[in-house]
Amino acid sequence: MLRQFSLASLGLTLGGILTVVGFIAYATGNATLNLAGLFYGVPILLGGLALKSAELKPVPYSQPPSSEILALREQQATTTQNQIRKDVTRYRYGQQAHLDESLQRLGLSPIDEERPVLVSLQETSINGAYALILEFESPFISLEQWQEKQEKIEKFFGPGIRAQITQPDEKRIDLALITVVEAQNSSV
């Protein structure tokens, strides 16, 4: 619940209200409210502004998961798939883009301007296995470059994950992180 709420918006709202109350109290001669409003309101307002400037919004779902997919997620999703899904669907602060460090370690982000941008995600079933599909805008990194990194992607996000890379249109890459069902069954 809280991961879907912007701390920056909370800071701006609360700080703004306290600051306005402080100014009104100053104008009406109420010293106690003036001090409380200004001494608490202004720093909270400035903190909210700082957070807003470093805020990274949650990635939306391109298709909301059905109840069948949610049940499949509960049964098959790996810890890594769950962590990725939780991280990209909440507000983040102080990062340039979602999964920026991961892309850099995989060699898919040579410079910030060429970094693929995660624009949406979806959860689905591929051949009976749970799949988390990360949908990237990738105008500078070609499908061939992504495919060269497929084994590295599987090792990076594994164990128990198989990567499938597709290109639905010229500037978009879909990275499906698919649960390897045999690996999960043998570990149980």
Secondary structure as UniProt FT lines:
FT   HELIX           2..4
FT   HELIX           7..28
FT   HELIX           31..53
FT   STRAND          55..56
FT   HELIX           67..76
FT   HELIX           79..88
FT   STRAND          92..93
FT   TURN            98..99
FT   HELIX           100..106
FT   HELIX           112..114
FT   STRAND          117..126
FT   TURN            127..128
FT   STRAND          129..137
FT   HELIX           143..148
FT   HELIX           150..157
FT   STRAND          161..169
FT   TURN            170..171
FT   STRAND          172..179
FT   HELIX           181..187
//
